[in-house]
Each structure stands twice: as C-alpha cells, then as structure tokens.
Amino acid sequence: MSRTLKVGVVGVGGIAKAHMPGWAASEFAEVVAGCDISMEALEKWGLLHGVSKLEQDPSGLFGDPDIDIIDVCTPNRYHAPIAIGALEAGKHVLCEKPLAPTPAEIHRMIEARDRSGRLLMTAQHFRFWGDSQAMKAEIATGVLGEIYHARSWMLRRANLPVRPGFIYRKHSGGGPTIDVGVHILDLTLWLMDNPRPVAVSGVAKAPLAQREGAFSAWRLDTVPQDMDVEDFAAAFVRFESGATLILETSWLLHHDTMGEDTQIWLYGSEGGCHWPSAKFLETNYETKQFYNRFLQRTQDRMEPHALECVAFAQAIAEGAPSPVPAEQSLQVQAILDGIYRSQAEGREVRIGD
C-alpha cells in the first residue's frame, strides 16, 4: 500500500492519549479526525495534535471516504455500536479493550467484520511489551511441554479509578474484571496458545467499595456510594484441553502493593515460567537438579499502547491478519462474562465461544 492510512479517533480523552504517539510513529498512518461528546475536550485535543476535522457524532467520521481506520477509545458499553457502524461503513477498526462487555456483542462485531472484509483488532497492549513477545517465542519452542495449569492476577490496593466510565455498569459493563482482568487474562491465554475455555466458577463482589469512607489512593477520591460494579473477582477456569487457570483481579484489595501487582505463572510438563520477569524454571530428572534462567531483556523502543497502533497500521498496509484477532477476544470475554454469570447463579457455569 503506497498511500498513508487516515485515522479517526472516537473518544479523545483518557486512553486515546496513549494511542497518539503510536499513530505519530507509524510510517503507514496519520490521525486526521477526532470525535467526542465534549466539544471543549475535542477542540483542545485538535489544537494539541493539529487536527481540524472534529465531530461530536461518530457518523461524521464513518461517512468520510478519506478515513480508513477508526480508533475506538470510548467507555466499554459504546465499543460495539461504534465499531459495527465503522465496519459497516468500510473502515478498519482498532478498539480498546474489552472488545465489548458481552460475548453476544463480540459475535455481532465479528459478523460485521466478515461482511466488510476489513480488519478488527482489540487493543491488548500487554502483548506488545518486549518481555511478552520474547516469552511467547520461547514458549512456542515447546520448552514448557504441555501447559496444564496457570495462575494470573492483577491486583491493586486502594487504587480504584473513580470516574463514571469505570464505576457505573451502564458505561463499563463491570468493574476490575473487565477493566484490568481483561489485560492479564488475554495475555495468559495468548501465552498458553489460546486453549478453548469450557467452564468457569467465579465470584464478583464489592466487599470494600461499599463501606463508609472507602477511598482511592489514585487521587484520594472518595468512592461514590452508588457505584454498582464489583471491586474484586476471582475464578477457576477449565479448558477443553484439560488445563486449568486461577484468575484474581481487584481495585481495592488489602494486598502488599501500593501500585499494581501483576503476575502470570504457567506450569507445564517440562517446565514453568513467570511473567513479567521472563523467568523459566526447568528440572533435570537424571541429575535431580533444578535450573532457573531468565531471558535477556532489552529496552522497548516505545510504550506498548503505541506499539499496538503501529502494528495495526502495518498489518493493514501489508495485507496481514489482525495482530489481535477478535476470536481470541471472544474467548477472553466468554470467561469474564462467565464469572458474572457464576456469581449470579452461585455455581460453575458452562461457557463457549
């Protein structure tokens, strides 16, 4: 592809700020338009980035024949309608995580993608860290053997994002399960080569957010008492292969961290590994010795939110598949949706894609 791909960003606050350096760094794309319900925010963003085409309705971007890519950076509940509208207008779509709050919505997005013949990608930036890429390549050599169990968690202590787009179900679709759990779950499944999930037993509740005086250390904000999403979730997942996974996520846990504790452990028949340290653990059964080794780590050339934008534009330009296929995001969301269903029903639930 010889011409530069034109990008329109929908939702210019929040996470869009992390995408802009990637579009600026891409040799294949440039941002030419923006959309937001706040004209004040939109005008400030346009002035900052030298963008003059500003719309408050995304249909204004969909109808522009010069725009090739729509970058969806809105709260979760608005992902599906915007992405489907963009795909039906013939645009490629990069959509922030989660791709949508429910599997049913993702199915509709996939159908729209297939009708349009365009690319659809979820912005799962954890995959684009250098350590993640290096571990994926090492695991692909078979060094772990058959992966039969995993543990992953993304835990915060008193670190809840006190903004409407996160704490009200009508905007977000859920709490930390969807906000941060989606990150660590997607990376875990990707490193495991995306086994098919079949069942989940989970809990999703708010034991701390609803208590009097609950606050977030993020900005020392008081947690609104009408917050209606969970602040903690945990799950046990079973896969068709027989593998299992324990997942934990929280915004307010009494956990020994003042920031964020994010880890993955994978256990296989021939070895284990830990992310993000890129540590691999092996056993020599003949000599009865244990070995621990680390992959050589290098500095990432740019922030992973930026790298995902670069990768998406390159895939379009080169006619390559989506770097994060929607089918894999469907597996992720089937598990997360299963946690909420399991909480509601008080039992293990079957899931599928």
C-alpha positions as CSV (number, residue, x, y, z in Angstrom):
1,M,0.0,0.0,0.0
2,S,1.5,3.3,-1.1
3,R,-0.8,5.9,0.4
4,T,-0.9,6.9,4.1
5,L,-3.8,5.4,6.0
6,K,-6.1,8.1,7.5
7,V,-7.2,7.6,11.2
8,G,-10.2,9.0,13.0
9,V,-10.2,8.7,16.8
10,V,-13.5,8.3,18.6
11,G,-13.2,9.4,22.3
12,V,-10.2,11.7,22.6
13,G,-9.8,11.7,26.4
14,G,-8.3,9.0,28.6
15,I,-6.6,6.1,26.8
16,A,-6.6,8.0,23.4
17,K,-3.7,10.0,24.8
18,A,-1.6,6.7,24.9
19,H,-2.5,5.9,21.3
20,M,-1.5,9.1,19.7
21,P,2.3,8.6,19.9
22,G,1.8,5.3,18.1
23,W,-0.1,6.8,15.2
24,A,2.5,9.6,15.1
25,A,5.3,7.0,14.9
26,S,3.7,4.9,12.2
27,E,5.1,5.1,8.7
28,F,1.7,3.9,7.4
29,A,-0.8,6.1,9.2
30,E,-1.7,9.6,10.4
31,V,-4.6,10.9,12.5
32,V,-6.8,13.3,10.5
33,A,-10.0,13.4,12.6
34,G,-11.4,13.2,16.1
35,C,-14.8,12.7,17.7
36,D,-16.0,13.2,21.3
37,I,-19.2,14.2,23.0
38,S,-17.3,17.1,24.7
39,M,-16.6,19.8,22.3
40,E,-14.3,21.5,24.8
41,A,-12.2,18.4,25.1
42,L,-12.3,17.9,21.3
43,E,-11.1,21.4,20.5
44,K,-8.2,21.2,23.0
45,W,-7.2,17.8,21.5
46,G,-7.5,19.1,17.9
47,L,-5.3,22.1,18.7
48,L,-2.7,19.9,20.5
49,H,-2.4,17.4,17.6
50,G,-3.1,19.7,14.7
51,V,-6.3,18.0,13.7
52,S,-9.1,20.2,12.2
53,K,-11.8,17.7,11.4
54,L,-13.7,17.5,14.7
55,E,-17.1,15.8,15.1
56,Q,-19.4,15.1,18.1
57,D,-21.2,12.3,16.2
58,P,-19.1,9.3,15.0
59,S,-21.2,9.0,11.9
60,G,-19.4,12.1,10.6
61,L,-16.2,10.1,10.6
62,F,-17.9,7.0,9.2
63,G,-19.2,9.0,6.2
64,D,-15.8,10.4,5.3
65,P,-14.4,8.4,2.4
66,D,-10.9,9.6,3.1
67,I,-10.8,7.9,6.6
68,D,-9.5,4.3,6.6
69,I,-9.2,3.5,10.3
70,I,-11.5,4.2,13.3
71,D,-9.7,4.0,16.7
72,V,-12.4,3.4,19.3
73,C,-11.4,4.8,22.7
74,T,-14.7,5.3,24.4
75,P,-16.1,3.6,27.6
76,N,-16.8,-0.1,27.2
77,R,-20.6,0.0,26.6
78,Y,-20.1,2.1,23.4
79,H,-17.5,-0.1,21.8
80,A,-19.8,-2.5,19.9
81,P,-22.2,0.1,18.3
82,I,-19.3,2.4,17.2
83,A,-17.2,-0.5,15.9
84,I,-20.1,-2.1,14.0
85,G,-21.0,1.3,12.5
86,A,-17.4,1.9,11.4
87,L,-17.1,-1.6,9.9
88,E,-20.3,-1.3,8.0
89,A,-19.0,2.0,6.6
90,G,-16.0,0.1,5.3
91,K,-13.4,1.2,7.9
92,H,-10.8,-0.9,9.7
93,V,-11.3,-0.8,13.4
94,L,-8.9,-0.7,16.3
95,C,-11.0,-1.0,19.5
96,E,-9.9,-0.5,23.1
97,K,-10.2,-3.5,25.5
98,P,-12.5,-5.1,26.2
99,L,-13.7,-5.5,22.6
100,A,-17.2,-5.5,24.1
101,P,-18.7,-6.3,27.6
102,T,-20.6,-9.4,26.4
103,P,-19.8,-12.3,24.0
104,A,-23.1,-11.6,22.1
105,E,-21.8,-8.1,21.2
106,I,-18.5,-9.5,20.0
107,H,-20.3,-12.0,17.8
108,R,-22.1,-9.1,16.1
109,M,-18.8,-7.3,15.7
110,I,-17.2,-10.4,14.1
111,E,-20.2,-10.7,11.7
112,A,-19.8,-7.0,10.7
113,R,-16.1,-7.6,10.2
114,D,-16.7,-10.5,8.0
115,R,-19.3,-8.7,5.9
116,S,-17.0,-5.7,5.5
117,G,-13.7,-7.5,4.7
118,R,-11.9,-5.1,7.0
119,L,-9.6,-5.7,10.0
120,L,-10.8,-5.6,13.6
121,M,-8.3,-5.6,16.4
122,T,-8.6,-5.4,20.2
123,A,-6.1,-3.0,21.8
124,Q,-4.5,-5.6,24.2
125,H,-1.3,-3.7,24.8
126,F,0.3,-6.2,27.2
127,R,1.0,-8.5,24.2
128,F,3.3,-5.8,22.8
129,W,5.8,-5.5,25.6
130,G,9.2,-6.9,24.6
131,D,9.2,-9.3,27.5
132,S,5.8,-10.7,26.4
133,Q,6.9,-11.1,22.9
134,A,10.1,-12.8,23.9
135,M,8.3,-15.2,26.3
136,K,5.7,-16.1,23.6
137,A,8.5,-17.0,21.2
138,E,10.3,-19.1,23.9
139,I,7.2,-21.0,24.9
140,A,6.5,-21.7,21.3
141,T,9.6,-23.8,21.1
142,G,7.9,-26.3,23.5
143,V,10.2,-25.6,26.4
144,L,7.3,-25.9,28.9
145,G,5.9,-29.1,27.4
146,E,2.1,-29.3,27.8
147,I,0.8,-26.4,29.9
148,Y,-1.6,-27.9,32.3
149,H,-2.2,-25.0,34.8
150,A,-1.8,-21.3,35.1
151,R,-2.2,-18.6,37.8
152,S,-2.6,-15.0,37.0
153,W,-3.6,-11.9,38.9
154,M,-3.8,-8.1,38.5
155,L,-4.3,-6.7,42.0
156,R,-4.4,-3.1,43.3
157,R,-4.5,-1.8,46.8
158,A,-6.9,1.2,47.2
159,N,-6.4,2.1,43.6
160,L,-9.8,2.5,42.1
161,P,-10.5,4.7,39.0
162,V,-13.2,7.0,40.4
163,R,-14.7,8.0,37.1
164,P,-18.2,7.3,35.7
165,G,-16.8,5.4,32.7
166,F,-15.4,2.8,35.2
167,I,-17.7,2.6,38.2
168,Y,-21.2,2.5,36.7
169,R,-22.3,-0.6,34.9
170,K,-24.3,1.4,32.3
171,H,-20.9,2.7,30.9
172,S,-18.4,0.0,31.8
173,G,-20.3,-3.3,31.9
174,G,-18.3,-4.3,35.0
175,G,-15.5,-3.4,37.4
176,P,-11.9,-4.6,37.6
177,T,-12.9,-7.9,36.0
178,I,-13.4,-6.1,32.7
179,D,-11.1,-3.1,33.4
180,V,-7.8,-4.9,34.4
181,G,-8.7,-8.5,34.4
182,V,-9.1,-8.4,30.7
183,H,-5.5,-7.5,30.3
184,I,-3.9,-10.3,32.4
185,L,-6.4,-12.9,31.1
186,D,-5.8,-12.0,27.5
187,L,-2.0,-12.3,28.0
188,T,-2.3,-15.5,29.9
189,L,-4.4,-17.2,27.2
190,W,-2.2,-15.9,24.5
191,L,0.9,-17.3,26.2
192,M,-1.0,-20.6,26.6
193,D,-1.8,-20.6,22.8
194,N,-5.4,-19.7,23.4
195,P,-6.9,-23.0,24.7
196,R,-10.7,-23.2,24.4
197,P,-12.5,-22.4,27.7
198,V,-15.4,-24.7,28.7
199,A,-16.4,-23.8,32.3
200,V,-15.8,-21.2,35.0
201,S,-16.6,-20.9,38.7
202,G,-16.2,-17.4,39.9
203,V,-17.2,-14.6,42.3
204,A,-17.5,-10.9,41.6
205,K,-18.4,-8.6,44.5
206,A,-17.7,-5.3,46.3
207,P,-16.6,-6.1,49.8
208,L,-14.7,-2.8,50.3
209,A,-16.1,-0.2,47.8
210,Q,-19.4,0.0,49.6
211,R,-18.1,0.5,53.1
212,E,-18.3,4.0,54.6
213,G,-15.1,6.1,54.0
214,A,-13.9,3.9,51.1
215,F,-11.4,5.9,49.0
216,S,-9.0,5.5,46.2
217,A,-5.3,6.3,46.6
218,W,-5.2,7.1,42.9
219,R,-6.4,10.7,43.6
220,L,-7.5,10.4,47.2
221,D,-11.1,10.4,45.9
222,T,-14.0,9.1,47.9
223,V,-15.7,6.1,46.3
224,P,-19.3,7.1,45.4
225,Q,-21.8,5.0,47.3
226,D,-23.9,4.4,44.2
227,M,-21.0,2.6,42.4
228,D,-22.7,-0.5,41.1
229,V,-19.8,-2.7,39.9
230,E,-17.6,-5.2,41.7
231,D,-14.2,-4.2,43.3
232,F,-12.9,-7.8,43.5
233,A,-13.3,-11.0,41.4
234,A,-11.7,-14.5,41.4
235,A,-12.3,-17.5,39.2
236,F,-11.3,-21.1,38.4
237,V,-11.4,-21.8,34.7
238,R,-11.4,-25.2,32.9
239,F,-10.3,-25.7,29.3
240,E,-11.2,-28.3,26.7
241,S,-7.6,-29.5,26.8
242,G,-7.9,-30.3,30.5
243,A,-5.8,-27.3,31.5
244,T,-6.9,-25.1,34.4
245,L,-6.5,-21.4,35.4
246,I,-6.9,-19.4,38.6
247,L,-7.6,-15.7,38.0
248,E,-7.8,-12.9,40.5
249,T,-8.4,-9.2,40.0
250,S,-9.1,-6.3,42.3
251,W,-9.1,-2.5,42.6
252,L,-9.1,-2.3,46.5
253,L,-7.7,-5.5,47.9
254,H,-5.7,-5.4,51.2
255,H,-2.7,-6.6,49.2
256,D,1.0,-5.9,49.7
257,T,1.4,-3.3,47.0
258,M,0.9,0.4,46.7
259,G,0.7,0.2,43.0
260,E,-0.2,-2.8,41.0
261,D,0.8,-6.4,41.4
262,T,0.5,-8.1,38.0
263,Q,1.8,-11.6,37.5
264,I,1.4,-14.8,35.5
265,W,2.7,-18.3,36.3
266,L,2.5,-21.0,33.7
267,Y,3.1,-24.7,34.7
268,G,3.9,-27.3,32.1
269,S,5.0,-30.9,31.9
270,E,8.6,-29.9,31.1
271,G,9.0,-26.6,32.9
272,G,7.3,-23.4,34.2
273,C,7.7,-19.7,33.7
274,H,6.9,-16.3,35.2
275,W,5.8,-13.1,33.7
276,P,6.8,-10.3,33.7
277,S,10.3,-11.4,35.0
278,A,10.8,-13.7,31.9
279,K,12.0,-16.4,34.3
280,F,11.9,-20.0,33.2
281,L,12.2,-23.0,35.6
282,E,13.3,-26.4,34.5
283,T,14.3,-29.8,36.0
284,N,16.9,-32.3,35.0
285,Y,15.4,-35.6,36.2
286,E,18.6,-37.6,35.5
287,T,20.8,-35.4,37.8
288,K,18.0,-34.4,40.1
289,Q,18.8,-30.7,39.7
290,F,16.6,-27.6,39.3
291,Y,17.5,-24.8,36.8
292,N,16.2,-21.2,36.7
293,R,17.1,-18.9,33.9
294,F,16.0,-15.5,32.6
295,L,15.5,-14.4,29.1
296,Q,17.8,-11.5,28.1
297,R,15.7,-8.3,28.5
298,T,16.0,-5.3,26.2
299,Q,14.5,-1.8,26.4
300,D,11.2,-1.4,24.5
301,R,11.5,1.1,21.6
302,M,8.2,2.7,22.6
303,E,5.3,2.3,25.0
304,P,3.1,-0.8,24.3
305,H,0.0,1.3,23.7
306,A,1.8,3.0,20.9
307,L,3.3,-0.3,19.5
308,E,-0.2,-1.8,19.1
309,C,-1.2,1.2,16.8
310,V,1.9,0.8,14.8
311,A,1.3,-3.0,14.4
312,F,-2.3,-2.4,13.3
313,A,-1.5,0.1,10.6
314,Q,1.4,-2.2,9.4
315,A,-0.9,-5.2,9.2
316,I,-3.4,-3.2,7.0
317,A,-0.7,-1.9,4.8
318,E,0.9,-5.3,4.3
319,G,-2.3,-7.3,4.0
320,A,-1.6,-9.3,7.1
321,P,-4.1,-10.7,9.6
322,S,-5.2,-8.7,12.7
323,P,-2.4,-8.7,15.3
324,V,-5.1,-9.5,18.0
325,P,-7.9,-11.5,16.4
326,A,-11.4,-10.8,17.6
327,E,-11.9,-14.6,18.0
328,Q,-9.3,-14.5,20.8
329,S,-11.0,-11.6,22.4
330,L,-14.3,-13.6,22.3
331,Q,-12.6,-16.4,24.3
332,V,-11.5,-13.8,26.9
333,Q,-14.9,-12.2,27.2
334,A,-16.6,-15.6,27.4
335,I,-14.6,-16.3,30.6
336,L,-15.2,-12.8,32.1
337,D,-18.9,-13.0,31.3
338,G,-18.9,-16.5,32.9
339,I,-17.5,-15.0,36.1
340,Y,-20.5,-12.7,36.4
341,R,-22.9,-15.5,35.5
342,S,-21.3,-17.8,38.0
343,Q,-21.7,-15.1,40.7
344,A,-25.3,-14.6,39.9
345,E,-26.2,-18.3,39.8
346,G,-23.9,-19.4,42.6
347,R,-22.4,-22.3,40.7
348,E,-20.0,-23.3,37.9
349,V,-21.3,-22.3,34.5
350,R,-20.5,-23.7,31.1
351,I,-19.0,-21.3,28.6
352,G,-18.2,-21.3,24.9
353,D,-17.2,-19.2,22.1
